[in-house]
Amino acid sequence: MLALAMAAISLPASTATRRAKHRVAAPPAISTEARLASIQFVTSRALKAFDAIENPAALVPFFAQLSNPLEHGSLHILHYGDSHTASDDWANAMRQGLQSRFGPGGAGFTLAGRPFRGYRRFDVWGDSSSGWRTEGTIGRATDGRYGLGGVSIAADAPGETISLNTECAQLNLLFLRQPSGGQLDFAVDGTHAGTIATDGEAGPGLFEYPAAAGTHKYTITTVSAAPIKVFGWIADNRRGITYETLGINGAQAPMLLDWDERILLDHLGRRDPALIVVAYGTNEALNPHWTPESYVDQLGRVLDRLRRGAPLASILVIGPPDFGIRQRDGSYSAGRASEVIAVQREIALQHRCAFWDWRARMGGNGSVEEWVRAGYGQPDHVHFTGAGYKLTGDMLLEDLMEQYRRFQAVKAE
């Protein structure tokens, strides 16, 4: 049974008055009775059993690895997406649920430092000095060399630092090797432990360090004005599950086609994921230039690229949640969400991927209003509260584990 985080019953604070030219009708007050009814609606959806994962046969390779942990060692799950993913609330619910069942595999891959506002991981803590430039986020596109998570940070001055506090059996650093690249001082708990040279032919670079037992602070520091670009850390244990959050605020699936393919495929090969989650759609639905024809091609190419980098991985495509942007007349619009979901479902099935319709699982078109009233959705009717994201993660995990139980039953026959 799902562990439900019940939302507190309270009335929303009044909305600040907007400038006249952007003024919209104020949302109506929510009564306690209405809020209780919405909580009942949302929690009943969460507790009800659903065959919500379409084409579950695509998950068999992932389930096969789950059922033989000693044979496969640690298993890695990569979760790509937009702001829903980047906040790590939803992903963390999945992480905790899977690790409680199959063991903690470590943090896995994390972006370096604090590359953008809102990036976080609940299971690990990282930081960086102020002299690093972020590349790859919305409005900060450069050369496409962004690595596994689509975001890199760069510096060209001495004394800039990146740190990570974590516990693991093996620590790696992914960076860009480039002509005239600089050196990094590597320290563990403040003590020098090595030097990382990044000079060389342009391409992916890797530094490996066999970590000691316990939690430690790992730090890299630039030693000159030579250019440095870092993609992220990898912190693994020898057994268990890693659930790696790869979300970018404002992202759309076609962004992955702008990433340097050579570096991305190298990183995917190194991670060798058992499962890749691809969760986009909200920003596509609101993009005035979006067309079904172009998206069919783009999303198909994205899935093909991921498949080339991780040919043995299962892929689960997740559609956007129900949402609505408030209009001037007080109504809500989800743009072209229905068309986006239809294309995602079609392309996922064509490319031998599983599909999870998040909007349908919530309760269908218009259900976001119930989630907001219940305290599981934020007032913007797009994002969720921490409790709402946790509930989403619990729902997806339950649906995933139901298919895994069916796999085990068939295997036992």
Contacts in CASP RR format, 6 or more apart in sequence:
PFRMAT RR
TARGET T0000
AUTHOR 0000-0000-0000
METHOD contacts of the structure
MODEL  1
MLALAMAAISLPASTATRRAKHRVAAPPAISTEARLASIQFVTSRALKAF
DAIENPAALVPFFAQLSNPLEHGSLHILHYGDSHTASDDWANAMRQGLQS
RFGPGGAGFTLAGRPFRGYRRFDVWGDSSSGWRTEGTIGRATDGRYGLGG
VSIAADAPGETISLNTECAQLNLLFLRQPSGGQLDFAVDGTHAGTIATDG
EAGPGLFEYPAAAGTHKYTITTVSAAPIKVFGWIADNRRGITYETLGING
AQAPMLLDWDERILLDHLGRRDPALIVVAYGTNEALNPHWTPESYVDQLG
RVLDRLRRGAPLASILVIGPPDFGIRQRDGSYSAGRASEVIAVQREIALQ
HRCAFWDWRARMGGNGSVEEWVRAGYGQPDHVHFTGAGYKLTGDMLLEDL
MEQYRRFQAVKAE
1 47 0 8 1.000
2 46 0 8 1.000
2 47 0 8 1.000
2 391 0 8 1.000
2 394 0 8 1.000
2 395 0 8 1.000
2 398 0 8 1.000
3 394 0 8 1.000
4 43 0 8 1.000
4 46 0 8 1.000
4 47 0 8 1.000
4 391 0 8 1.000
4 394 0 8 1.000
5 386 0 8 1.000
5 387 0 8 1.000
5 388 0 8 1.000
5 390 0 8 1.000
5 391 0 8 1.000
6 39 0 8 1.000
6 43 0 8 1.000
6 387 0 8 1.000
7 39 0 8 1.000
7 374 0 8 1.000
7 375 0 8 1.000
7 376 0 8 1.000
7 385 0 8 1.000
7 387 0 8 1.000
7 388 0 8 1.000
8 375 0 8 1.000
9 32 0 8 1.000
9 35 0 8 1.000
9 36 0 8 1.000
9 39 0 8 1.000
11 29 0 8 1.000
11 30 0 8 1.000
11 32 0 8 1.000
12 27 0 8 1.000
12 29 0 8 1.000
12 30 0 8 1.000
12 379 0 8 1.000
15 26 0 8 1.000
15 27 0 8 1.000
15 379 0 8 1.000
17 23 0 8 1.000
18 24 0 8 1.000
23 328 0 8 1.000
24 326 0 8 1.000
24 327 0 8 1.000
24 328 0 8 1.000
24 329 0 8 1.000
24 330 0 8 1.000
25 328 0 8 1.000
25 329 0 8 1.000
25 330 0 8 1.000
27 326 0 8 1.000
27 330 0 8 1.000
27 379 0 8 1.000
30 373 0 8 1.000
34 373 0 8 1.000
35 373 0 8 1.000
35 374 0 8 1.000
35 375 0 8 1.000
37 373 0 8 1.000
38 369 0 8 1.000
38 370 0 8 1.000
38 371 0 8 1.000
38 372 0 8 1.000
38 373 0 8 1.000
38 374 0 8 1.000
38 375 0 8 1.000
39 374 0 8 1.000
39 375 0 8 1.000
41 367 0 8 1.000
41 370 0 8 1.000
41 374 0 8 1.000
42 362 0 8 1.000
42 370 0 8 1.000
42 371 0 8 1.000
42 374 0 8 1.000
42 376 0 8 1.000
42 391 0 8 1.000
43 374 0 8 1.000
45 361 0 8 1.000
45 362 0 8 1.000
45 363 0 8 1.000
45 367 0 8 1.000
45 395 0 8 1.000
46 391 0 8 1.000
46 394 0 8 1.000
46 395 0 8 1.000
49 402 0 8 1.000
50 361 0 8 1.000
50 399 0 8 1.000
52 356 0 8 1.000
52 357 0 8 1.000
52 360 0 8 1.000
52 361 0 8 1.000
52 395 0 8 1.000
52 399 0 8 1.000
53 59 0 8 1.000
53 316 0 8 1.000
53 354 0 8 1.000
53 355 0 8 1.000
53 356 0 8 1.000
53 399 0 8 1.000
53 400 0 8 1.000
53 403 0 8 1.000
54 345 0 8 1.000
54 348 0 8 1.000
54 349 0 8 1.000
54 354 0 8 1.000
54 355 0 8 1.000
54 356 0 8 1.000
54 357 0 8 1.000
55 348 0 8 1.000
55 349 0 8 1.000
55 352 0 8 1.000
55 353 0 8 1.000
55 354 0 8 1.000
55 355 0 8 1.000
56 354 0 8 1.000
56 403 0 8 1.000
56 406 0 8 1.000
58 314 0 8 1.000
58 315 0 8 1.000
58 316 0 8 1.000
58 352 0 8 1.000
58 353 0 8 1.000
58 354 0 8 1.000
59 275 0 8 1.000
59 314 0 8 1.000
59 316 0 8 1.000
59 354 0 8 1.000
59 400 0 8 1.000
59 403 0 8 1.000
59 404 0 8 1.000
59 407 0 8 1.000
60 314 0 8 1.000
60 407 0 8 1.000
61 274 0 8 1.000
61 312 0 8 1.000
61 313 0 8 1.000
61 314 0 8 1.000
62 274 0 8 1.000
62 275 0 8 1.000
62 313 0 8 1.000
62 314 0 8 1.000
63 314 0 8 1.000
63 403 0 8 1.000
63 404 0 8 1.000
63 407 0 8 1.000
63 408 0 8 1.000
64 407 0 8 1.000
65 72 0 8 1.000
65 75 0 8 1.000
65 274 0 8 1.000
66 75 0 8 1.000
66 102 0 8 1.000
66 274 0 8 1.000
66 404 0 8 1.000
67 407 0 8 1.000
67 408 0 8 1.000
67 411 0 8 1.000
69 75 0 8 1.000
69 102 0 8 1.000
69 239 0 8 1.000
69 240 0 8 1.000
72 274 0 8 1.000
73 238 0 8 1.000
73 239 0 8 1.000
73 240 0 8 1.000
74 105 0 8 1.000
74 106 0 8 1.000
74 236 0 8 1.000
74 237 0 8 1.000
74 238 0 8 1.000
74 239 0 8 1.000
74 240 0 8 1.000
74 241 0 8 1.000
74 242 0 8 1.000
75 102 0 8 1.000
75 240 0 8 1.000
75 241 0 8 1.000
75 242 0 8 1.000
75 274 0 8 1.000
75 275 0 8 1.000
76 108 0 8 1.000
76 109 0 8 1.000
76 241 0 8 1.000
76 242 0 8 1.000
76 244 0 8 1.000
76 271 0 8 1.000
76 272 0 8 1.000
76 273 0 8 1.000
76 274 0 8 1.000
77 94 0 8 1.000
77 98 0 8 1.000
77 241 0 8 1.000
77 242 0 8 1.000
77 243 0 8 1.000
77 244 0 8 1.000
77 273 0 8 1.000
77 274 0 8 1.000
77 275 0 8 1.000
77 276 0 8 1.000
77 277 0 8 1.000
78 109 0 8 1.000
78 148 0 8 1.000
78 244 0 8 1.000
78 246 0 8 1.000
78 268 0 8 1.000
78 271 0 8 1.000
78 273 0 8 1.000
78 275 0 8 1.000
78 276 0 8 1.000
78 277 0 8 1.000
79 85 0 8 1.000
79 91 0 8 1.000
79 94 0 8 1.000
79 243 0 8 1.000
79 244 0 8 1.000
79 245 0 8 1.000
79 246 0 8 1.000
79 247 0 8 1.000
79 276 0 8 1.000
79 277 0 8 1.000
79 279 0 8 1.000
80 149 0 8 1.000
80 246 0 8 1.000
80 247 0 8 1.000
80 256 0 8 1.000
80 276 0 8 1.000
80 277 0 8 1.000
80 278 0 8 1.000
80 279 0 8 1.000
80 280 0 8 1.000
81 246 0 8 1.000
81 247 0 8 1.000
81 248 0 8 1.000
81 251 0 8 1.000
81 253 0 8 1.000
81 278 0 8 1.000
81 279 0 8 1.000
81 280 0 8 1.000
82 247 0 8 1.000
82 248 0 8 1.000
82 249 0 8 1.000
82 250 0 8 1.000
82 251 0 8 1.000
82 252 0 8 1.000
82 279 0 8 1.000
82 280 0 8 1.000
82 281 0 8 1.000
82 282 0 8 1.000
82 283 0 8 1.000
83 247 0 8 1.000
83 248 0 8 1.000
83 249 0 8 1.000
83 250 0 8 1.000
83 251 0 8 1.000
83 282 0 8 1.000
83 383 0 8 1.000
84 90 0 8 1.000
84 279 0 8 1.000
84 282 0 8 1.000
84 321 0 8 1.000
84 383 0 8 1.000
84 384 0 8 1.000
84 389 0 8 1.000
85 91 0 8 1.000
85 245 0 8 1.000
85 246 0 8 1.000
85 247 0 8 1.000
85 279 0 8 1.000
86 118 0 8 1.000
86 119 0 8 1.000
86 245 0 8 1.000
86 247 0 8 1.000
86 248 0 8 1.000
86 249 0 8 1.000
87 118 0 8 1.000
87 120 0 8 1.000
87 383 0 8 1.000
87 389 0 8 1.000
88 120 0 8 1.000
88 121 0 8 1.000
88 122 0 8 1.000
88 245 0 8 1.000
89 122 0 8 1.000
89 384 0 8 1.000
89 386 0 8 1.000
89 388 0 8 1.000
89 389 0 8 1.000
89 390 0 8 1.000
90 384 0 8 1.000
90 389 0 8 1.000
90 390 0 8 1.000
90 392 0 8 1.000
90 393 0 8 1.000
90 396 0 8 1.000
91 243 0 8 1.000
91 245 0 8 1.000
92 121 0 8 1.000
92 122 0 8 1.000
92 123 0 8 1.000
92 243 0 8 1.000
92 245 0 8 1.000
92 390 0 8 1.000
93 389 0 8 1.000
93 390 0 8 1.000
93 391 0 8 1.000
93 392 0 8 1.000
93 393 0 8 1.000
93 394 0 8 1.000
93 397 0 8 1.000
94 243 0 8 1.000
94 393 0 8 1.000
94 396 0 8 1.000
94 397 0 8 1.000
95 122 0 8 1.000
95 123 0 8 1.000
95 241 0 8 1.000
95 243 0 8 1.000
97 397 0 8 1.000
98 241 0 8 1.000
98 243 0 8 1.000
98 397 0 8 1.000
99 105 0 8 1.000
99 240 0 8 1.000
99 241 0 8 1.000
99 243 0 8 1.000
101 401 0 8 1.000
102 240 0 8 1.000
102 241 0 8 1.000
103 239 0 8 1.000
103 240 0 8 1.000
103 241 0 8 1.000
104 237 0 8 1.000
104 240 0 8 1.000
104 241 0 8 1.000
105 236 0 8 1.000
105 237 0 8 1.000
105 239 0 8 1.000
105 240 0 8 1.000
105 241 0 8 1.000
105 242 0 8 1.000
106 123 0 8 1.000
106 166 0 8 1.000
106 167 0 8 1.000
106 168 0 8 1.000
106 235 0 8 1.000
106 236 0 8 1.000
106 237 0 8 1.000
106 240 0 8 1.000
106 242 0 8 1.000
107 121 0 8 1.000
107 123 0 8 1.000
107 124 0 8 1.000
107 166 0 8 1.000
107 168 0 8 1.000
107 233 0 8 1.000
107 235 0 8 1.000
107 242 0 8 1.000
107 244 0 8 1.000
108 168 0 8 1.000
108 233 0 8 1.000
108 234 0 8 1.000
108 235 0 8 1.000
108 236 0 8 1.000
108 242 0 8 1.000
108 244 0 8 1.000
109 148 0 8 1.000
109 149 0 8 1.000
109 174 0 8 1.000
109 232 0 8 1.000
109 233 0 8 1.000
109 234 0 8 1.000
109 242 0 8 1.000
109 244 0 8 1.000
109 246 0 8 1.000
109 267 0 8 1.000
109 271 0 8 1.000
110 121 0 8 1.000
110 124 0 8 1.000
110 126 0 8 1.000
110 164 0 8 1.000
110 232 0 8 1.000
110 233 0 8 1.000
110 234 0 8 1.000
110 235 0 8 1.000
110 244 0 8 1.000
110 245 0 8 1.000
111 119 0 8 1.000
111 149 0 8 1.000
111 151 0 8 1.000
111 153 0 8 1.000
111 231 0 8 1.000
111 232 0 8 1.000
112 128 0 8 1.000
112 152 0 8 1.000
112 153 0 8 1.000
112 162 0 8 1.000
112 230 0 8 1.000
112 231 0 8 1.000
112 232 0 8 1.000
112 233 0 8 1.000
113 126 0 8 1.000
113 127 0 8 1.000
113 128 0 8 1.000
113 132 0 8 1.000
113 153 0 8 1.000
113 162 0 8 1.000
113 163 0 8 1.000
113 164 0 8 1.000
114 126 0 8 1.000
114 127 0 8 1.000
114 128 0 8 1.000
115 128 0 8 1.000
115 132 0 8 1.000
115 134 0 8 1.000
115 137 0 8 1.000
115 151 0 8 1.000
115 152 0 8 1.000
115 153 0 8 1.000
116 134 0 8 1.000
116 137 0 8 1.000
116 151 0 8 1.000
116 248 0 8 1.000
116 249 0 8 1.000
117 249 0 8 1.000
118 249 0 8 1.000
121 245 0 8 1.000
124 164 0 8 1.000
124 165 0 8 1.000
124 166 0 8 1.000
124 235 0 8 1.000
125 164 0 8 1.000
125 165 0 8 1.000
125 166 0 8 1.000
126 162 0 8 1.000
126 163 0 8 1.000
126 164 0 8 1.000
126 165 0 8 1.000
127 162 0 8 1.000
127 163 0 8 1.000
128 153 0 8 1.000
128 160 0 8 1.000
128 161 0 8 1.000
128 162 0 8 1.000
128 163 0 8 1.000
129 159 0 8 1.000
129 160 0 8 1.000
129 161 0 8 1.000
129 162 0 8 1.000
131 155 0 8 1.000
131 157 0 8 1.000
131 160 0 8 1.000
132 153 0 8 1.000
132 154 0 8 1.000
132 155 0 8 1.000
132 160 0 8 1.000
132 162 0 8 1.000
133 153 0 8 1.000
133 154 0 8 1.000
133 155 0 8 1.000
134 140 0 8 1.000
134 151 0 8 1.000
134 152 0 8 1.000
134 153 0 8 1.000
135 141 0 8 1.000
135 142 0 8 1.000
135 143 0 8 1.000
135 144 0 8 1.000
135 145 0 8 1.000
135 146 0 8 1.000
135 151 0 8 1.000
135 152 0 8 1.000
135 153 0 8 1.000
135 154 0 8 1.000
135 229 0 8 1.000
136 142 0 8 1.000
136 144 0 8 1.000
136 146 0 8 1.000
136 150 0 8 1.000
136 151 0 8 1.000
136 152 0 8 1.000
136 248 0 8 1.000
137 151 0 8 1.000
137 248 0 8 1.000
137 249 0 8 1.000
138 248 0 8 1.000
138 249 0 8 1.000
138 250 0 8 1.000
138 251 0 8 1.000
141 258 0 8 1.000
143 260 0 8 1.000
144 258 0 8 1.000
144 259 0 8 1.000
144 260 0 8 1.000
145 152 0 8 1.000
145 176 0 8 1.000
145 203 0 8 1.000
145 229 0 8 1.000
145 260 0 8 1.000
145 263 0 8 1.000
146 152 0 8 1.000
146 231 0 8 1.000
146 259 0 8 1.000
146 260 0 8 1.000
146 263 0 8 1.000
147 174 0 8 1.000
147 204 0 8 1.000
147 231 0 8 1.000
147 259 0 8 1.000
147 260 0 8 1.000
147 263 0 8 1.000
147 264 0 8 1.000
147 267 0 8 1.000
148 174 0 8 1.000
148 231 0 8 1.000
148 232 0 8 1.000
148 246 0 8 1.000
148 264 0 8 1.000
148 267 0 8 1.000
148 268 0 8 1.000
148 271 0 8 1.000
149 231 0 8 1.000
149 246 0 8 1.000
149 247 0 8 1.000
149 248 0 8 1.000
149 267 0 8 1.000
150 246 0 8 1.000
150 248 0 8 1.000
150 255 0 8 1.000
150 256 0 8 1.000
150 259 0 8 1.000
150 264 0 8 1.000
151 248 0 8 1.000
152 176 0 8 1.000
152 229 0 8 1.000
152 230 0 8 1.000
152 231 0 8 1.000
152 232 0 8 1.000
153 162 0 8 1.000
153 229 0 8 1.000
153 230 0 8 1.000
154 227 0 8 1.000
154 228 0 8 1.000
154 229 0 8 1.000
154 230 0 8 1.000
155 222 0 8 1.000
155 227 0 8 1.000
155 228 0 8 1.000
156 225 0 8 1.000
156 226 0 8 1.000
156 227 0 8 1.000
156 228 0 8 1.000
157 222 0 8 1.000
157 225 0 8 1.000
158 222 0 8 1.000
158 223 0 8 1.000
158 224 0 8 1.000
158 225 0 8 1.000
159 221 0 8 1.000
159 222 0 8 1.000
159 223 0 8 1.000
160 221 0 8 1.000
160 222 0 8 1.000
160 228 0 8 1.000
161 219 0 8 1.000
161 220 0 8 1.000
161 221 0 8 1.000
161 222 0 8 1.000
162 219 0 8 1.000
162 220 0 8 1.000
162 230 0 8 1.000
163 217 0 8 1.000
163 218 0 8 1.000
163 219 0 8 1.000
163 220 0 8 1.000
164 171 0 8 1.000
164 217 0 8 1.000
164 218 0 8 1.000
164 219 0 8 1.000
164 233 0 8 1.000
164 235 0 8 1.000
165 215 0 8 1.000
165 216 0 8 1.000
165 217 0 8 1.000
165 218 0 8 1.000
166 215 0 8 1.000
166 216 0 8 1.000
166 218 0 8 1.000
166 233 0 8 1.000
166 235 0 8 1.000
167 211 0 8 1.000
167 213 0 8 1.000
167 214 0 8 1.000
167 215 0 8 1.000
167 216 0 8 1.000
167 235 0 8 1.000
168 211 0 8 1.000
168 235 0 8 1.000
168 236 0 8 1.000
168 237 0 8 1.000
169 210 0 8 1.000
169 211 0 8 1.000
169 236 0 8 1.000
169 237 0 8 1.000
169 238 0 8 1.000
170 208 0 8 1.000
170 209 0 8 1.000
170 210 0 8 1.000
170 211 0 8 1.000
170 234 0 8 1.000
170 235 0 8 1.000
170 236 0 8 1.000
170 237 0 8 1.000
170 238 0 8 1.000
171 208 0 8 1.000
171 209 0 8 1.000
171 210 0 8 1.000
171 211 0 8 1.000
171 218 0 8 1.000
171 233 0 8 1.000
171 234 0 8 1.000
171 235 0 8 1.000
172 206 0 8 1.000
172 207 0 8 1.000
172 208 0 8 1.000
172 209 0 8 1.000
172 233 0 8 1.000
172 234 0 8 1.000
172 236 0 8 1.000
173 186 0 8 1.000
173 196 0 8 1.000
173 206 0 8 1.000
173 207 0 8 1.000
173 209 0 8 1.000
173 220 0 8 1.000
173 230 0 8 1.000
173 232 0 8 1.000
173 233 0 8 1.000
173 234 0 8 1.000
174 204 0 8 1.000
174 205 0 8 1.000
174 206 0 8 1.000
174 230 0 8 1.000
174 231 0 8 1.000
174 232 0 8 1.000
174 233 0 8 1.000
174 234 0 8 1.000
174 267 0 8 1.000
174 270 0 8 1.000
175 184 0 8 1.000
175 196 0 8 1.000
175 198 0 8 1.000
175 205 0 8 1.000
175 206 0 8 1.000
175 207 0 8 1.000
175 228 0 8 1.000
175 229 0 8 1.000
175 230 0 8 1.000
175 231 0 8 1.000
175 232 0 8 1.000
176 198 0 8 1.000
176 202 0 8 1.000
176 203 0 8 1.000
176 204 0 8 1.000
176 205 0 8 1.000
176 229 0 8 1.000
176 230 0 8 1.000
176 231 0 8 1.000
176 263 0 8 1.000
177 198 0 8 1.000
177 199 0 8 1.000
177 200 0 8 1.000
177 201 0 8 1.000
177 202 0 8 1.000
177 203 0 8 1.000
177 204 0 8 1.000
177 205 0 8 1.000
178 198 0 8 1.000
178 199 0 8 1.000
178 200 0 8 1.000
178 202 0 8 1.000
178 203 0 8 1.000
178 227 0 8 1.000
178 229 0 8 1.000
179 199 0 8 1.000
179 200 0 8 1.000
179 201 0 8 1.000
179 202 0 8 1.000
180 199 0 8 1.000
180 226 0 8 1.000
180 227 0 8 1.000
181 198 0 8 1.000
181 199 0 8 1.000
181 200 0 8 1.000
181 226 0 8 1.000
181 227 0 8 1.000
181 228 0 8 1.000
182 197 0 8 1.000
182 198 0 8 1.000
182 199 0 8 1.000
182 222 0 8 1.000
182 223 0 8 1.000
182 224 0 8 1.000
182 226 0 8 1.000
182 227 0 8 1.000
182 228 0 8 1.000
183 195 0 8 1.000
183 196 0 8 1.000
183 197 0 8 1.000
183 198 0 8 1.000
183 199 0 8 1.000
183 222 0 8 1.000
183 223 0 8 1.000
183 224 0 8 1.000
183 226 0 8 1.000
184 195 0 8 1.000
184 196 0 8 1.000
184 198 0 8 1.000
184 220 0 8 1.000
184 221 0 8 1.000
184 222 0 8 1.000
184 223 0 8 1.000
184 228 0 8 1.000
185 192 0 8 1.000
185 194 0 8 1.000
185 195 0 8 1.000
185 196 0 8 1.000
185 220 0 8 1.000
185 221 0 8 1.000
185 223 0 8 1.000
186 192 0 8 1.000
186 193 0 8 1.000
186 194 0 8 1.000
186 195 0 8 1.000
186 196 0 8 1.000
186 207 0 8 1.000
186 209 0 8 1.000
186 218 0 8 1.000
186 219 0 8 1.000
186 220 0 8 1.000
187 193 0 8 1.000
187 194 0 8 1.000
187 218 0 8 1.000
187 219 0 8 1.000
187 220 0 8 1.000
187 221 0 8 1.000
188 209 0 8 1.000
188 212 0 8 1.000
188 216 0 8 1.000
188 217 0 8 1.000
188 218 0 8 1.000
188 219 0 8 1.000
189 216 0 8 1.000
189 217 0 8 1.000
190 217 0 8 1.000
190 219 0 8 1.000
193 209 0 8 1.000
196 207 0 8 1.000
196 220 0 8 1.000
198 205 0 8 1.000
198 228 0 8 1.000
198 229 0 8 1.000
199 226 0 8 1.000
203 262 0 8 1.000
203 263 0 8 1.000
203 266 0 8 1.000
204 231 0 8 1.000
204 262 0 8 1.000
204 263 0 8 1.000
204 266 0 8 1.000
204 267 0 8 1.000
206 270 0 8 1.000
209 218 0 8 1.000
211 235 0 8 1.000
218 233 0 8 1.000
220 230 0 8 1.000
222 228 0 8 1.000
231 263 0 8 1.000
231 267 0 8 1.000
234 270 0 8 1.000
234 271 0 8 1.000
236 242 0 8 1.000
244 271 0 8 1.000
248 255 0 8 1.000
250 283 0 8 1.000
251 280 0 8 1.000
251 283 0 8 1.000
252 280 0 8 1.000
252 281 0 8 1.000
252 283 0 8 1.000
252 284 0 8 1.000
252 287 0 8 1.000
253 278 0 8 1.000
253 280 0 8 1.000
253 281 0 8 1.000
253 284 0 8 1.000
253 298 0 8 1.000
253 299 0 8 1.000
253 302 0 8 1.000
254 295 0 8 1.000
254 298 0 8 1.000
254 299 0 8 1.000
254 302 0 8 1.000
256 264 0 8 1.000
256 302 0 8 1.000
256 305 0 8 1.000
256 306 0 8 1.000
257 298 0 8 1.000
257 301 0 8 1.000
257 302 0 8 1.000
257 305 0 8 1.000
261 305 0 8 1.000
264 305 0 8 1.000
264 309 0 8 1.000
265 305 0 8 1.000
265 308 0 8 1.000
265 309 0 8 1.000
268 306 0 8 1.000
268 309 0 8 1.000
268 310 0 8 1.000
269 309 0 8 1.000
269 310 0 8 1.000
271 310 0 8 1.000
272 310 0 8 1.000
272 312 0 8 1.000
272 313 0 8 1.000
273 310 0 8 1.000
273 313 0 8 1.000
274 312 0 8 1.000
274 313 0 8 1.000
274 314 0 8 1.000
275 313 0 8 1.000
275 314 0 8 1.000
275 315 0 8 1.000
275 316 0 8 1.000
276 306 0 8 1.000
276 310 0 8 1.000
276 313 0 8 1.000
276 314 0 8 1.000
276 315 0 8 1.000
276 316 0 8 1.000
277 315 0 8 1.000
277 316 0 8 1.000
277 318 0 8 1.000
278 302 0 8 1.000
278 303 0 8 1.000
278 306 0 8 1.000
278 315 0 8 1.000
278 316 0 8 1.000
278 317 0 8 1.000
278 318 0 8 1.000
278 353 0 8 1.000
279 317 0 8 1.000
279 318 0 8 1.000
279 319 0 8 1.000
279 358 0 8 1.000
280 319 0 8 1.000
280 320 0 8 1.000
281 319 0 8 1.000
281 320 0 8 1.000
281 337 0 8 1.000
281 340 0 8 1.000
281 341 0 8 1.000
281 344 0 8 1.000
282 320 0 8 1.000
282 321 0 8 1.000
282 323 0 8 1.000
282 337 0 8 1.000
282 382 0 8 1.000
284 290 0 8 1.000
284 295 0 8 1.000
284 320 0 8 1.000
284 336 0 8 1.000
284 340 0 8 1.000
285 320 0 8 1.000
285 334 0 8 1.000
285 335 0 8 1.000
285 336 0 8 1.000
285 337 0 8 1.000
285 339 0 8 1.000
285 340 0 8 1.000
286 325 0 8 1.000
286 335 0 8 1.000
290 336 0 8 1.000
290 340 0 8 1.000
292 339 0 8 1.000
292 342 0 8 1.000
292 343 0 8 1.000
295 340 0 8 1.000
295 343 0 8 1.000
296 343 0 8 1.000
296 346 0 8 1.000
296 347 0 8 1.000
299 343 0 8 1.000
299 344 0 8 1.000
299 347 0 8 1.000
300 347 0 8 1.000
300 350 0 8 1.000
300 351 0 8 1.000
303 315 0 8 1.000
303 317 0 8 1.000
303 347 0 8 1.000
303 348 0 8 1.000
303 351 0 8 1.000
303 353 0 8 1.000
304 351 0 8 1.000
306 313 0 8 1.000
306 315 0 8 1.000
307 313 0 8 1.000
307 315 0 8 1.000
307 351 0 8 1.000
314 353 0 8 1.000
314 354 0 8 1.000
315 348 0 8 1.000
315 351 0 8 1.000
315 352 0 8 1.000
315 353 0 8 1.000
315 354 0 8 1.000
316 353 0 8 1.000
316 354 0 8 1.000
316 355 0 8 1.000
316 356 0 8 1.000
317 344 0 8 1.000
317 345 0 8 1.000
317 347 0 8 1.000
317 348 0 8 1.000
317 353 0 8 1.000
317 354 0 8 1.000
317 355 0 8 1.000
317 356 0 8 1.000
318 355 0 8 1.000
318 356 0 8 1.000
318 358 0 8 1.000
318 396 0 8 1.000
319 340 0 8 1.000
319 341 0 8 1.000
319 344 0 8 1.000
319 355 0 8 1.000
319 356 0 8 1.000
319 357 0 8 1.000
319 358 0 8 1.000
319 359 0 8 1.000
320 337 0 8 1.000
320 340 0 8 1.000
320 341 0 8 1.000
320 358 0 8 1.000
320 359 0 8 1.000
321 358 0 8 1.000
321 359 0 8 1.000
321 362 0 8 1.000
321 368 0 8 1.000
321 384 0 8 1.000
321 392 0 8 1.000
322 334 0 8 1.000
322 337 0 8 1.000
322 358 0 8 1.000
322 359 0 8 1.000
322 362 0 8 1.000
322 363 0 8 1.000
322 364 0 8 1.000
322 365 0 8 1.000
322 366 0 8 1.000
322 367 0 8 1.000
322 368 0 8 1.000
322 371 0 8 1.000
323 334 0 8 1.000
323 337 0 8 1.000
323 368 0 8 1.000
323 381 0 8 1.000
323 382 0 8 1.000
324 332 0 8 1.000
324 333 0 8 1.000
324 334 0 8 1.000
324 335 0 8 1.000
324 368 0 8 1.000
324 381 0 8 1.000
324 382 0 8 1.000
325 332 0 8 1.000
325 333 0 8 1.000
325 334 0 8 1.000
325 335 0 8 1.000
325 381 0 8 1.000
325 382 0 8 1.000
326 332 0 8 1.000
326 380 0 8 1.000
326 381 0 8 1.000
327 333 0 8 1.000
332 366 0 8 1.000
332 368 0 8 1.000
332 369 0 8 1.000
332 381 0 8 1.000
334 365 0 8 1.000
337 359 0 8 1.000
338 365 0 8 1.000
341 357 0 8 1.000
341 359 0 8 1.000
344 355 0 8 1.000
345 355 0 8 1.000
345 357 0 8 1.000
348 354 0 8 1.000
348 355 0 8 1.000
349 355 0 8 1.000
356 396 0 8 1.000
356 399 0 8 1.000
358 392 0 8 1.000
359 365 0 8 1.000
359 367 0 8 1.000
361 395 0 8 1.000
361 396 0 8 1.000
361 399 0 8 1.000
362 368 0 8 1.000
362 371 0 8 1.000
363 370 0 8 1.000
368 377 0 8 1.000
368 381 0 8 1.000
369 381 0 8 1.000
371 377 0 8 1.000
371 384 0 8 1.000
371 388 0 8 1.000
372 378 0 8 1.000
372 379 0 8 1.000
372 381 0 8 1.000
375 385 0 8 1.000
375 387 0 8 1.000
375 388 0 8 1.000
376 384 0 8 1.000
376 385 0 8 1.000
376 387 0 8 1.000
376 388 0 8 1.000
376 391 0 8 1.000
377 383 0 8 1.000
377 384 0 8 1.000
377 385 0 8 1.000
377 388 0 8 1.000
378 384 0 8 1.000
378 385 0 8 1.000
384 392 0 8 1.000
END
